[in-house]
Amino acid sequence: MRTADRIMERCPPTGSCTIKHIQKEPTKDPVIKRLIVSVKPLTGAVARMQMGHRNIRRSPERPRFTSQMYRQH
């Protein structure tokens, strides 16, 4: 079974699955090896962004900026 097929089987319908949850298997295909190497930094960046977004939502509400243009006189 291909790795992509296993990812699709194990991911919840919400699509919140990460590649690290699948079992790793050795691959001899150089294209797949390069793809995996190039995707790792991207998945790490996405995970860091999601963690940052979660932290922002849990922080207390900040005062919102209001522009002088939109103030009513």
CHARMM-style PDB file with segment names, atoms N, HN, CA, C and O in Angstrom:
ATOM      1  N   MET     1       0.848  -1.182   0.000  1.00  0.00      PROA
ATOM      2  CA  MET     1       0.000   0.000   0.000  1.00  0.00      PROA
ATOM      3  C   MET     1       0.892   1.243   0.000  1.00  0.00      PROA
ATOM      4  O   MET     1       1.900   1.291   0.705  1.00  0.00      PROA
ATOM      5  N   ARG     2       0.522   2.224  -0.779  1.00  0.00      PROA
ATOM      6  HN  ARG     2      -0.297   2.185  -1.352  1.00  0.00      PROA
ATOM      7  CA  ARG     2       1.299   3.459  -0.859  1.00  0.00      PROA
ATOM      8  C   ARG     2       1.105   4.311   0.400  1.00  0.00      PROA
ATOM      9  O   ARG     2       0.078   4.229   1.074  1.00  0.00      PROA
ATOM     10  N   THR     3       2.102   5.118   0.691  1.00  0.00      PROA
ATOM     11  HN  THR     3       2.936   5.185   0.144  1.00  0.00      PROA
ATOM     12  CA  THR     3       2.040   5.999   1.858  1.00  0.00      PROA
ATOM     13  C   THR     3       0.847   6.938   1.771  1.00  0.00      PROA
ATOM     14  O   THR     3       0.150   7.145   2.764  1.00  0.00      PROA
ATOM     15  N   ALA     4       0.604   7.505   0.603  1.00  0.00      PROA
ATOM     16  HN  ALA     4       1.171   7.337  -0.204  1.00  0.00      PROA
ATOM     17  CA  ALA     4      -0.525   8.434   0.447  1.00  0.00      PROA
ATOM     18  C   ALA     4      -1.848   7.745   0.745  1.00  0.00      PROA
ATOM     19  O   ALA     4      -2.746   8.354   1.328  1.00  0.00      PROA
ATOM     20  N   ASP     5      -1.978   6.475   0.349  1.00  0.00      PROA
ATOM     21  HN  ASP     5      -1.249   5.981  -0.124  1.00  0.00      PROA
ATOM     22  CA  ASP     5      -3.212   5.736   0.633  1.00  0.00      PROA
ATOM     23  C   ASP     5      -3.390   5.538   2.131  1.00  0.00      PROA
ATOM     24  O   ASP     5      -4.505   5.639   2.644  1.00  0.00      PROA
ATOM     25  N   ARG     6      -2.291   5.255   2.838  1.00  0.00      PROA
ATOM     26  HN  ARG     6      -1.386   5.173   2.421  1.00  0.00      PROA
ATOM     27  CA  ARG     6      -2.389   5.062   4.286  1.00  0.00      PROA
ATOM     28  C   ARG     6      -2.751   6.372   4.975  1.00  0.00      PROA
ATOM     29  O   ARG     6      -3.506   6.374   5.948  1.00  0.00      PROA
ATOM     30  N   ILE     7      -2.220   7.479   4.480  1.00  0.00      PROA
ATOM     31  HN  ILE     7      -1.607   7.477   3.690  1.00  0.00      PROA
ATOM     32  CA  ILE     7      -2.565   8.774   5.074  1.00  0.00      PROA
ATOM     33  C   ILE     7      -4.061   9.013   4.933  1.00  0.00      PROA
ATOM     34  O   ILE     7      -4.715   9.433   5.888  1.00  0.00      PROA
ATOM     35  N   MET     8      -4.605   8.751   3.760  1.00  0.00      PROA
ATOM     36  HN  MET     8      -4.075   8.409   2.984  1.00  0.00      PROA
ATOM     37  CA  MET     8      -6.031   8.968   3.530  1.00  0.00      PROA
ATOM     38  C   MET     8      -6.877   8.066   4.425  1.00  0.00      PROA
ATOM     39  O   MET     8      -7.919   8.492   4.921  1.00  0.00      PROA
ATOM     40  N   GLU     9      -6.440   6.826   4.636  1.00  0.00      PROA
ATOM     41  HN  GLU     9      -5.593   6.479   4.234  1.00  0.00      PROA
ATOM     42  CA  GLU     9      -7.198   5.902   5.488  1.00  0.00      PROA
ATOM     43  C   GLU     9      -7.221   6.359   6.939  1.00  0.00      PROA
ATOM     44  O   GLU     9      -8.247   6.238   7.608  1.00  0.00      PROA
ATOM     45  N   ARG    10      -6.115   6.875   7.428  1.00  0.00      PROA
ATOM     46  HN  ARG    10      -5.282   6.973   6.885  1.00  0.00      PROA
ATOM     47  CA  ARG    10      -5.990   7.168   8.854  1.00  0.00      PROA
ATOM     48  C   ARG    10      -6.412   8.573   9.242  1.00  0.00      PROA
ATOM     49  O   ARG    10      -6.595   8.848  10.428  1.00  0.00      PROA
ATOM     50  N   CYS    11      -6.568   9.455   8.292  1.00  0.00      PROA
ATOM     51  HN  CYS    11      -6.419   9.231   7.329  1.00  0.00      PROA
ATOM     52  CA  CYS    11      -6.925  10.835   8.625  1.00  0.00      PROA
ATOM     53  C   CYS    11      -8.406  10.951   8.959  1.00  0.00      PROA
ATOM     54  O   CYS    11      -9.239  10.307   8.322  1.00  0.00      PROA
ATOM     55  N   PRO    12      -8.739  11.770   9.958  1.00  0.00      PROA
ATOM     56  CA  PRO    12     -10.152  12.020  10.247  1.00  0.00      PROA
ATOM     57  C   PRO    12     -10.771  12.858   9.133  1.00  0.00      PROA
ATOM     58  O   PRO    12     -10.045  13.494   8.370  1.00  0.00      PROA
ATOM     59  N   PRO    13     -12.090  12.871   9.027  1.00  0.00      PROA
ATOM     60  CA  PRO    13     -12.742  13.631   7.960  1.00  0.00      PROA
ATOM     61  C   PRO    13     -12.466  15.130   8.015  1.00  0.00      PROA
ATOM     62  O   PRO    13     -12.632  15.826   7.013  1.00  0.00      PROA
ATOM     63  N   THR    14     -12.051  15.629   9.166  1.00  0.00      PROA
ATOM     64  HN  THR    14     -11.916  15.064   9.980  1.00  0.00      PROA
ATOM     65  CA  THR    14     -11.765  17.062   9.277  1.00  0.00      PROA
ATOM     66  C   THR    14     -10.481  17.443   8.562  1.00  0.00      PROA
ATOM     67  O   THR    14     -10.239  18.624   8.313  1.00  0.00      PROA
ATOM     68  N   GLY    15      -9.656  16.461   8.228  1.00  0.00      PROA
ATOM     69  HN  GLY    15      -9.852  15.502   8.429  1.00  0.00      PROA
ATOM     70  CA  GLY    15      -8.407  16.741   7.525  1.00  0.00      PROA
ATOM     71  C   GLY    15      -7.297  17.204   8.445  1.00  0.00      PROA
ATOM     72  O   GLY    15      -6.321  17.792   7.980  1.00  0.00      PROA
ATOM     73  N   SER    16      -7.421  16.954   9.748  1.00  0.00      PROA
ATOM     74  HN  SER    16      -8.214  16.476  10.127  1.00  0.00      PROA
ATOM     75  CA  SER    16      -6.417  17.438  10.692  1.00  0.00      PROA
ATOM     76  C   SER    16      -5.348  16.387  10.973  1.00  0.00      PROA
ATOM     77  O   SER    16      -4.832  16.307  12.088  1.00  0.00      PROA
ATOM     78  N   CYS    17      -5.023  15.603   9.992  1.00  0.00      PROA
ATOM     79  HN  CYS    17      -5.442  15.668   9.087  1.00  0.00      PROA
ATOM     80  CA  CYS    17      -4.014  14.550  10.145  1.00  0.00      PROA
ATOM     81  C   CYS    17      -2.635  15.103   9.810  1.00  0.00      PROA
ATOM     82  O   CYS    17      -2.493  15.963   8.940  1.00  0.00      PROA
ATOM     83  N   THR    18      -1.629  14.604  10.504  1.00  0.00      PROA
ATOM     84  HN  THR    18      -1.744  13.906  11.210  1.00  0.00      PROA
ATOM     85  CA  THR    18      -0.273  15.000  10.162  1.00  0.00      PROA
ATOM     86  C   THR    18       0.499  13.780   9.696  1.00  0.00      PROA
ATOM     87  O   THR    18       0.190  12.652  10.081  1.00  0.00      PROA
ATOM     88  N   ILE    19       1.497  14.013   8.872  1.00  0.00      PROA
ATOM     89  HN  ILE    19       1.748  14.929   8.559  1.00  0.00      PROA
ATOM     90  CA  ILE    19       2.251  12.913   8.285  1.00  0.00      PROA
ATOM     91  C   ILE    19       2.983  12.115   9.350  1.00  0.00      PROA
ATOM     92  O   ILE    19       3.208  10.920   9.155  1.00  0.00      PROA
ATOM     93  N   LYS    20       3.362  12.721  10.463  1.00  0.00      PROA
ATOM     94  HN  LYS    20       3.179  13.691  10.621  1.00  0.00      PROA
ATOM     95  CA  LYS    20       4.126  12.000  11.475  1.00  0.00      PROA
ATOM     96  C   LYS    20       3.329  10.858  12.102  1.00  0.00      PROA
ATOM     97  O   LYS    20       3.914  10.008  12.773  1.00  0.00      PROA
ATOM     98  N   HSD    21       2.017  10.813  11.903  1.00  0.00      PROA
ATOM     99  HN  HSD    21       1.541  11.504  11.358  1.00  0.00      PROA
ATOM    100  CA  HSD    21       1.209   9.753  12.491  1.00  0.00      PROA
ATOM    101  C   HSD    21       1.216   8.462  11.687  1.00  0.00      PROA
ATOM    102  O   HSD    21       0.710   7.447  12.166  1.00  0.00      PROA
ATOM    103  N   ILE    22       1.771   8.467  10.486  1.00  0.00      PROA
ATOM    104  HN  ILE    22       2.182   9.292  10.097  1.00  0.00      PROA
ATOM    105  CA  ILE    22       1.790   7.244   9.697  1.00  0.00      PROA
ATOM    106  C   ILE    22       3.042   6.452  10.021  1.00  0.00      PROA
ATOM    107  O   ILE    22       4.018   6.998  10.534  1.00  0.00      PROA
ATOM    108  N   GLN    23       3.008   5.169   9.721  1.00  0.00      PROA
ATOM    109  HN  GLN    23       2.215   4.726   9.304  1.00  0.00      PROA
ATOM    110  CA  GLN    23       4.190   4.351   9.914  1.00  0.00      PROA
ATOM    111  C   GLN    23       5.177   4.665   8.806  1.00  0.00      PROA
ATOM    112  O   GLN    23       4.797   4.823   7.646  1.00  0.00      PROA
ATOM    113  N   LYS    24       6.447   4.754   9.172  1.00  0.00      PROA
ATOM    114  HN  LYS    24       6.756   4.626  10.114  1.00  0.00      PROA
ATOM    115  CA  LYS    24       7.458   5.050   8.171  1.00  0.00      PROA
ATOM    116  C   LYS    24       7.917   3.750   7.530  1.00  0.00      PROA
ATOM    117  O   LYS    24       8.054   2.722   8.194  1.00  0.00      PROA
ATOM    118  N   GLU    25       8.145   3.815   6.261  1.00  0.00      PROA
ATOM    119  HN  GLU    25       8.034   4.650   5.721  1.00  0.00      PROA
ATOM    120  CA  GLU    25       8.644   2.648   5.551  1.00  0.00      PROA
ATOM    121  C   GLU    25       9.812   3.084   4.685  1.00  0.00      PROA
ATOM    122  O   GLU    25       9.811   4.194   4.153  1.00  0.00      PROA
ATOM    123  N   PRO    26      10.804   2.224   4.539  1.00  0.00      PROA
ATOM    124  CA  PRO    26      11.937   2.602   3.694  1.00  0.00      PROA
ATOM    125  C   PRO    26      11.515   2.678   2.231  1.00  0.00      PROA
ATOM    126  O   PRO    26      10.685   1.893   1.773  1.00  0.00      PROA
ATOM    127  N   THR    27      12.084   3.615   1.515  1.00  0.00      PROA
ATOM    128  HN  THR    27      12.758   4.253   1.887  1.00  0.00      PROA
ATOM    129  CA  THR    27      11.779   3.741   0.097  1.00  0.00      PROA
ATOM    130  C   THR    27      13.073   3.790  -0.693  1.00  0.00      PROA
ATOM    131  O   THR    27      14.061   4.382  -0.257  1.00  0.00      PROA
ATOM    132  N   LYS    28      13.058   3.169  -1.848  1.00  0.00      PROA
ATOM    133  HN  LYS    28      12.256   2.689  -2.203  1.00  0.00      PROA
ATOM    134  CA  LYS    28      14.246   3.165  -2.697  1.00  0.00      PROA
ATOM    135  C   LYS    28      14.097   4.137  -3.855  1.00  0.00      PROA
ATOM    136  O   LYS    28      15.053   4.370  -4.595  1.00  0.00      PROA
ATOM    137  N   ASP    29      12.927   4.699  -4.019  1.00  0.00      PROA
ATOM    138  HN  ASP    29      12.150   4.510  -3.419  1.00  0.00      PROA
ATOM    139  CA  ASP    29      12.675   5.614  -5.123  1.00  0.00      PROA
ATOM    140  C   ASP    29      13.282   6.978  -4.792  1.00  0.00      PROA
ATOM    141  O   ASP    29      12.873   7.599  -3.811  1.00  0.00      PROA
ATOM    142  N   PRO    30      14.251   7.465  -5.584  1.00  0.00      PROA
ATOM    143  CA  PRO    30      14.889   8.749  -5.266  1.00  0.00      PROA
ATOM    144  C   PRO    30      13.933   9.938  -5.342  1.00  0.00      PROA
ATOM    145  O   PRO    30      14.127  10.926  -4.633  1.00  0.00      PROA
ATOM    146  N   VAL    31      12.913   9.861  -6.183  1.00  0.00      PROA
ATOM    147  HN  VAL    31      12.756   9.059  -6.759  1.00  0.00      PROA
ATOM    148  CA  VAL    31      11.944  10.957  -6.279  1.00  0.00      PROA
ATOM    149  C   VAL    31      11.169  11.078  -4.976  1.00  0.00      PROA
ATOM    150  O   VAL    31      10.964  12.182  -4.472  1.00  0.00      PROA
ATOM    151  N   ILE    32      10.740   9.949  -4.430  1.00  0.00      PROA
ATOM    152  HN  ILE    32      10.907   9.052  -4.839  1.00  0.00      PROA
ATOM    153  CA  ILE    32      10.002   9.945  -3.162  1.00  0.00      PROA
ATOM    154  C   ILE    32      10.901  10.451  -2.036  1.00  0.00      PROA
ATOM    155  O   ILE    32      10.458  11.222  -1.185  1.00  0.00      PROA
ATOM    156  N   LYS    33      12.159  10.022  -2.030  1.00  0.00      PROA
ATOM    157  HN  LYS    33      12.519   9.396  -2.721  1.00  0.00      PROA
ATOM    158  CA  LYS    33      13.085  10.486  -0.990  1.00  0.00      PROA
ATOM    159  C   LYS    33      13.229  12.005  -1.024  1.00  0.00      PROA
ATOM    160  O   LYS    33      13.190  12.657   0.020  1.00  0.00      PROA
ATOM    161  N   ARG    34      13.395  12.571  -2.227  1.00  0.00      PROA
ATOM    162  HN  ARG    34      13.427  12.041  -3.074  1.00  0.00      PROA
ATOM    163  CA  ARG    34      13.524  14.028  -2.347  1.00  0.00      PROA
ATOM    164  C   ARG    34      12.237  14.732  -1.944  1.00  0.00      PROA
ATOM    165  O   ARG    34      12.272  15.797  -1.329  1.00  0.00      PROA
ATOM    166  N   LEU    35      11.103  14.136  -2.292  1.00  0.00      PROA
ATOM    167  HN  LEU    35      11.074  13.270  -2.791  1.00  0.00      PROA
ATOM    168  CA  LEU    35       9.816  14.724  -1.919  1.00  0.00      PROA
ATOM    169  C   LEU    35       9.670  14.784  -0.400  1.00  0.00      PROA
ATOM    170  O   LEU    35       9.250  15.801   0.152  1.00  0.00      PROA
ATOM    171  N   ILE    36      10.017  13.695   0.262  1.00  0.00      PROA
ATOM    172  HN  ILE    36      10.358  12.869  -0.186  1.00  0.00      PROA
ATOM    173  CA  ILE    36       9.916  13.643   1.726  1.00  0.00      PROA
ATOM    174  C   ILE    36      10.829  14.691   2.352  1.00  0.00      PROA
ATOM    175  O   ILE    36      10.427  15.388   3.284  1.00  0.00      PROA
ATOM    176  N   VAL    37      12.053  14.807   1.847  1.00  0.00      PROA
ATOM    177  HN  VAL    37      12.380  14.241   1.090  1.00  0.00      PROA
ATOM    178  CA  VAL    37      13.001  15.785   2.386  1.00  0.00      PROA
ATOM    179  C   VAL    37      12.479  17.205   2.188  1.00  0.00      PROA
ATOM    180  O   VAL    37      12.645  18.055   3.063  1.00  0.00      PROA
ATOM    181  N   SER    38      11.853  17.465   1.049  1.00  0.00      PROA
ATOM    182  HN  SER    38      11.718  16.775   0.338  1.00  0.00      PROA
ATOM    183  CA  SER    38      11.373  18.822   0.787  1.00  0.00      PROA
ATOM    184  C   SER    38      10.092  19.148   1.546  1.00  0.00      PROA
ATOM    185  O   SER    38       9.814  20.321   1.794  1.00  0.00      PROA
ATOM    186  N   VAL    39       9.311  18.148   1.918  1.00  0.00      PROA
ATOM    187  HN  VAL    39       9.537  17.195   1.716  1.00  0.00      PROA
ATOM    188  CA  VAL    39       8.041  18.383   2.609  1.00  0.00      PROA
ATOM    189  C   VAL    39       8.242  18.572   4.113  1.00  0.00      PROA
ATOM    190  O   VAL    39       7.451  19.268   4.749  1.00  0.00      PROA
ATOM    191  N   LYS    40       9.265  17.978   4.685  1.00  0.00      PROA
ATOM    192  HN  LYS    40       9.907  17.412   4.168  1.00  0.00      PROA
ATOM    193  CA  LYS    40       9.473  18.059   6.139  1.00  0.00      PROA
ATOM    194  C   LYS    40       9.532  19.494   6.657  1.00  0.00      PROA
ATOM    195  O   LYS    40       8.859  19.794   7.643  1.00  0.00      PROA
ATOM    196  N   PRO    41      10.305  20.400   6.040  1.00  0.00      PROA
ATOM    197  CA  PRO    41      10.308  21.780   6.556  1.00  0.00      PROA
ATOM    198  C   PRO    41       8.941  22.452   6.441  1.00  0.00      PROA
ATOM    199  O   PRO    41       8.565  23.254   7.296  1.00  0.00      PROA
ATOM    200  N   LEU    42       8.207  22.125   5.391  1.00  0.00      PROA
ATOM    201  HN  LEU    42       8.513  21.474   4.697  1.00  0.00      PROA
ATOM    202  CA  LEU    42       6.880  22.713   5.204  1.00  0.00      PROA
ATOM    203  C   LEU    42       5.924  22.252   6.295  1.00  0.00      PROA
ATOM    204  O   LEU    42       5.189  23.062   6.861  1.00  0.00      PROA
ATOM    205  N   THR    43       5.929  20.952   6.593  1.00  0.00      PROA
ATOM    206  HN  THR    43       6.525  20.294   6.133  1.00  0.00      PROA
ATOM    207  CA  THR    43       5.027  20.455   7.632  1.00  0.00      PROA
ATOM    208  C   THR    43       5.410  21.020   8.997  1.00  0.00      PROA
ATOM    209  O   THR    43       4.541  21.289   9.827  1.00  0.00      PROA
ATOM    210  N   GLY    44       6.713  21.201   9.230  1.00  0.00      PROA
ATOM    211  HN  GLY    44       7.419  20.983   8.557  1.00  0.00      PROA
ATOM    212  CA  GLY    44       7.147  21.820  10.484  1.00  0.00      PROA
ATOM    213  C   GLY    44       6.678  23.258  10.593  1.00  0.00      PROA
ATOM    214  O   GLY    44       6.247  23.699  11.659  1.00  0.00      PROA
ATOM    215  N   ALA    45       6.762  23.988   9.493  1.00  0.00      PROA
ATOM    216  HN  ALA    45       7.112  23.630   8.628  1.00  0.00      PROA
ATOM    217  CA  ALA    45       6.319  25.385   9.496  1.00  0.00      PROA
ATOM    218  C   ALA    45       4.817  25.485   9.727  1.00  0.00      PROA
ATOM    219  O   ALA    45       4.355  26.360  10.459  1.00  0.00      PROA
ATOM    220  N   VAL    46       4.058  24.593   9.105  1.00  0.00      PROA
ATOM    221  HN  VAL    46       4.433  23.882   8.510  1.00  0.00      PROA
ATOM    222  CA  VAL    46       2.600  24.594   9.291  1.00  0.00      PROA
ATOM    223  C   VAL    46       2.262  24.282  10.743  1.00  0.00      PROA
ATOM    224  O   VAL    46       1.384  24.917  11.328  1.00  0.00      PROA
ATOM    225  N   ALA    47       2.951  23.313  11.324  1.00  0.00      PROA
ATOM    226  HN  ALA    47       3.664  22.797  10.849  1.00  0.00      PROA
ATOM    227  CA  ALA    47       2.692  22.963  12.725  1.00  0.00      PROA
ATOM    228  C   ALA    47       2.997  24.147  13.640  1.00  0.00      PROA
ATOM    229  O   ALA    47       2.249  24.417  14.580  1.00  0.00      PROA
ATOM    230  N   ARG    48       4.101  24.856  13.365  1.00  0.00      PROA
ATOM    231  HN  ARG    48       4.709  24.637  12.602  1.00  0.00      PROA
ATOM    232  CA  ARG    48       4.436  26.026  14.200  1.00  0.00      PROA
ATOM    233  C   ARG    48       3.401  27.129  14.036  1.00  0.00      PROA
ATOM    234  O   ARG    48       3.042  27.799  15.005  1.00  0.00      PROA
ATOM    235  N   MET    49       2.920  27.318  12.811  1.00  0.00      PROA
ATOM    236  HN  MET    49       3.211  26.774  12.024  1.00  0.00      PROA
ATOM    237  CA  MET    49       1.886  28.332  12.584  1.00  0.00      PROA
ATOM    238  C   MET    49       0.608  27.979  13.330  1.00  0.00      PROA
ATOM    239  O   MET    49      -0.026  28.847  13.930  1.00  0.00      PROA
ATOM    240  N   GLN    50       0.228  26.698  13.293  1.00  0.00      PROA
ATOM    241  HN  GLN    50       0.743  25.992  12.806  1.00  0.00      PROA
ATOM    242  CA  GLN    50      -0.997  26.277  13.980  1.00  0.00      PROA
ATOM    243  C   GLN    50      -0.857  26.467  15.479  1.00  0.00      PROA
ATOM    244  O   GLN    50      -1.810  26.887  16.136  1.00  0.00      PROA
ATOM    245  N   MET    51       0.303  26.167  16.031  1.00  0.00      PROA
ATOM    246  HN  MET    51       1.077  25.826  15.497  1.00  0.00      PROA
ATOM    247  CA  MET    51       0.510  26.363  17.467  1.00  0.00      PROA
ATOM    248  C   MET    51       0.442  27.849  17.809  1.00  0.00      PROA
ATOM    249  O   MET    51      -0.132  28.218  18.833  1.00  0.00      PROA
ATOM    250  N   GLY    52       1.007  28.689  16.982  1.00  0.00      PROA
ATOM    251  HN  GLY    52       1.473  28.390  16.150  1.00  0.00      PROA
ATOM    252  CA  GLY    52       0.944  30.131  17.213  1.00  0.00      PROA
ATOM    253  C   GLY    52      -0.479  30.632  17.156  1.00  0.00      PROA
ATOM    254  O   GLY    52      -0.875  31.482  17.954  1.00  0.00      PROA
ATOM    255  N   HSD    53      -1.252  30.113  16.218  1.00  0.00      PROA
ATOM    256  HN  HSD    53      -0.931  29.423  15.570  1.00  0.00      PROA
ATOM    257  CA  HSD    53      -2.654  30.517  16.082  1.00  0.00      PROA
ATOM    258  C   HSD    53      -3.448  30.091  17.311  1.00  0.00      PROA
ATOM    259  O   HSD    53      -4.292  30.846  17.794  1.00  0.00      PROA
ATOM    260  N   ARG    54      -3.190  28.896  17.817  1.00  0.00      PROA
ATOM    261  HN  ARG    54      -2.505  28.283  17.424  1.00  0.00      PROA
ATOM    262  CA  ARG    54      -3.889  28.424  19.024  1.00  0.00      PROA
ATOM    263  C   ARG    54      -3.541  29.297  20.216  1.00  0.00      PROA
ATOM    264  O   ARG    54      -4.409  29.609  21.031  1.00  0.00      PROA
ATOM    265  N   ASN    55      -2.278  29.696  20.326  1.00  0.00      PROA
ATOM    266  HN  ASN    55      -1.573  29.443  19.663  1.00  0.00      PROA
ATOM    267  CA  ASN    55      -1.868  30.535  21.454  1.00  0.00      PROA
ATOM    268  C   ASN    55      -2.517  31.909  21.387  1.00  0.00      PROA
ATOM    269  O   ASN    55      -2.883  32.471  22.420  1.00  0.00      PROA
ATOM    270  N   ILE    56      -2.664  32.453  20.195  1.00  0.00      PROA
ATOM    271  HN  ILE    56      -2.367  31.997  19.356  1.00  0.00      PROA
ATOM    272  CA  ILE    56      -3.293  33.769  20.046  1.00  0.00      PROA
ATOM    273  C   ILE    56      -4.751  33.705  20.468  1.00  0.00      PROA
ATOM    274  O   ILE    56      -5.240  34.606  21.148  1.00  0.00      PROA
ATOM    275  N   ARG    57      -5.451  32.644  20.070  1.00  0.00      PROA
ATOM    276  HN  ARG    57      -5.053  31.911  19.517  1.00  0.00      PROA
ATOM    277  CA  ARG    57      -6.869  32.525  20.422  1.00  0.00      PROA
ATOM    278  C   ARG    57      -7.063  32.396  21.920  1.00  0.00      PROA
ATOM    279  O   ARG    57      -8.070  32.867  22.448  1.00  0.00      PROA
ATOM    280  N   ARG    58      -6.134  31.774  22.617  1.00  0.00      PROA
ATOM    281  HN  ARG    58      -5.316  31.391  22.188  1.00  0.00      PROA
ATOM    282  CA  ARG    58      -6.294  31.566  24.055  1.00  0.00      PROA
ATOM    283  C   ARG    58      -5.863  32.780  24.867  1.00  0.00      PROA
ATOM    284  O   ARG    58      -6.179  32.871  26.053  1.00  0.00      PROA
ATOM    285  N   SER    59      -5.156  33.701  24.256  1.00  0.00      PROA
ATOM    286  HN  SER    59      -4.900  33.627  23.292  1.00  0.00      PROA
ATOM    287  CA  SER    59      -4.704  34.876  24.998  1.00  0.00      PROA
ATOM    288  C   SER    59      -5.878  35.822  25.216  1.00  0.00      PROA
ATOM    289  O   SER    59      -6.858  35.767  24.474  1.00  0.00      PROA
ATOM    290  N   PRO    60      -5.794  36.689  26.222  1.00  0.00      PROA
ATOM    291  CA  PRO    60      -6.905  37.623  26.478  1.00  0.00      PROA
ATOM    292  C   PRO    60      -7.141  38.537  25.280  1.00  0.00      PROA
ATOM    293  O   PRO    60      -6.235  38.802  24.490  1.00  0.00      PROA
ATOM    294  N   GLU    61      -8.342  38.997  25.170  1.00  0.00      PROA
ATOM    295  HN  GLU    61      -9.077  38.782  25.812  1.00  0.00      PROA
ATOM    296  CA  GLU    61      -8.729  39.874  24.054  1.00  0.00      PROA
ATOM    297  C   GLU    61      -7.925  41.166  24.121  1.00  0.00      PROA
ATOM    298  O   GLU    61      -7.849  41.809  25.168  1.00  0.00      PROA
ATOM    299  N   ARG    62      -7.328  41.537  22.995  1.00  0.00      PROA
ATOM    300  HN  ARG    62      -7.390  41.015  22.144  1.00  0.00      PROA
ATOM    301  CA  ARG    62      -6.571  42.786  22.918  1.00  0.00      PROA
ATOM    302  C   ARG    62      -7.483  43.893  22.414  1.00  0.00      PROA
ATOM    303  O   ARG    62      -8.415  43.627  21.655  1.00  0.00      PROA
ATOM    304  N   PRO    63      -7.228  45.137  22.826  1.00  0.00      PROA
ATOM    305  CA  PRO    63      -8.044  46.231  22.280  1.00  0.00      PROA
ATOM    306  C   PRO    63      -7.833  46.333  20.774  1.00  0.00      PROA
ATOM    307  O   PRO    63      -6.713  46.191  20.282  1.00  0.00      PROA
ATOM    308  N   ARG    64      -8.895  46.575  20.067  1.00  0.00      PROA
ATOM    309  HN  ARG    64      -9.805  46.691  20.467  1.00  0.00      PROA
ATOM    310  CA  ARG    64      -8.824  46.642  18.611  1.00  0.00      PROA
ATOM    311  C   ARG    64      -8.450  48.044  18.163  1.00  0.00      PROA
ATOM    312  O   ARG    64      -8.839  49.036  18.780  1.00  0.00      PROA
ATOM    313  N   PHE    65      -7.697  48.109  17.090  1.00  0.00      PROA
ATOM    314  HN  PHE    65      -7.381  47.303  16.589  1.00  0.00      PROA
ATOM    315  CA  PHE    65      -7.279  49.385  16.515  1.00  0.00      PROA
ATOM    316  C   PHE    65      -8.433  49.957  15.712  1.00  0.00      PROA
ATOM    317  O   PHE    65      -9.021  49.269  14.878  1.00  0.00      PROA
ATOM    318  N   THR    66      -8.756  51.216  15.964  1.00  0.00      PROA
ATOM    319  HN  THR    66      -8.279  51.775  16.642  1.00  0.00      PROA
ATOM    320  CA  THR    66      -9.781  51.879  15.151  1.00  0.00      PROA
ATOM    321  C   THR    66      -9.136  53.048  14.443  1.00  0.00      PROA
ATOM    322  O   THR    66      -8.463  53.876  15.057  1.00  0.00      PROA
ATOM    323  N   SER    67      -9.344  53.100  13.184  1.00  0.00      PROA
ATOM    324  HN  SER    67      -9.890  52.427  12.686  1.00  0.00      PROA
ATOM    325  CA  SER    67      -8.747  54.144  12.368  1.00  0.00      PROA
ATOM    326  C   SER    67      -9.516  55.445  12.546  1.00  0.00      PROA
ATOM    327  O   SER    67     -10.725  55.436  12.775  1.00  0.00      PROA
ATOM    328  N   GLN    68      -8.813  56.551  12.439  1.00  0.00      PROA
ATOM    329  HN  GLN    68      -7.831  56.558  12.253  1.00  0.00      PROA
ATOM    330  CA  GLN    68      -9.450  57.864  12.531  1.00  0.00      PROA
ATOM    331  C   GLN    68     -10.438  58.064  11.391  1.00  0.00      PROA
ATOM    332  O   GLN    68     -11.411  58.805  11.533  1.00  0.00      PROA
ATOM    333  N   MET    69     -10.193  57.408  10.261  1.00  0.00      PROA
ATOM    334  HN  MET    69      -9.402  56.806  10.146  1.00  0.00      PROA
ATOM    335  CA  MET    69     -11.077  57.562   9.101  1.00  0.00      PROA
ATOM    336  C   MET    69     -12.484  57.050   9.393  1.00  0.00      PROA
ATOM    337  O   MET    69     -13.462  57.586   8.872  1.00  0.00      PROA
ATOM    338  N   TYR    70     -12.586  56.016  10.224  1.00  0.00      PROA
ATOM    339  HN  TYR    70     -11.791  55.581  10.647  1.00  0.00      PROA
ATOM    340  CA  TYR    70     -13.879  55.380  10.425  1.00  0.00      PROA
ATOM    341  C   TYR    70     -14.640  55.916  11.634  1.00  0.00      PROA
ATOM    342  O   TYR    70     -15.770  55.496  11.884  1.00  0.00      PROA
ATOM    343  N   ARG    71     -14.048  56.821  12.375  1.00  0.00      PROA
ATOM    344  HN  ARG    71     -13.130  57.162  12.173  1.00  0.00      PROA
ATOM    345  CA  ARG    71     -14.744  57.369  13.544  1.00  0.00      PROA
ATOM    346  C   ARG    71     -15.856  58.300  13.098  1.00  0.00      PROA
ATOM    347  O   ARG    71     -15.703  59.080  12.158  1.00  0.00      PROA
ATOM    348  N   GLN    72     -16.968  58.200  13.789  1.00  0.00      PROA
ATOM    349  HN  GLN    72     -17.092  57.567  14.552  1.00  0.00      PROA
ATOM    350  CA  GLN    72     -18.091  59.086  13.465  1.00  0.00      PROA
ATOM    351  C   GLN    72     -17.972  60.354  14.299  1.00  0.00      PROA
ATOM    352  O   GLN    72     -17.628  60.289  15.479  1.00  0.00      PROA
ATOM    353  N   HSD    73     -18.251  61.495  13.702  1.00  0.00      PROA
ATOM    354  HN  HSD    73     -18.531  61.548  12.743  1.00  0.00      PROA
ATOM    355  CA  HSD    73     -18.152  62.779  14.409  1.00  0.00      PROA
ATOM    356  C   HSD    73     -19.508  63.255  14.824  1.00  0.00      PROA
ATOM    357  OT1 HSD    73     -19.630  64.318  15.432  1.00  0.00      PROA
TER     358      HSD     73
END
